[in-house]
């Protein structure tokens, strides 16, 4: 799941998420808009704060996406 999609679905604001992560709301806005790619530590923080819904793979565009994995698990 893309970070922006997760933020919208969960009614999360940029400043609110930033406070949880220890970042500014502007940093979150840039990640959300794709203007800046998070580093590895930031990706790990986003993964943790989204309960695994937004994975590092969702940022770099490789491997299975978390949504695909969950759908596969539900069908088995």
Secondary structure, DSSP 8 states (H G I E B T S, - for coil): --HHHHHHHTT--HHHHHHHHTS-HHHHHHHHHTSS---HHHHHHHHHHTTTSS-HHHHHT-S--HHHHHHHHHH-
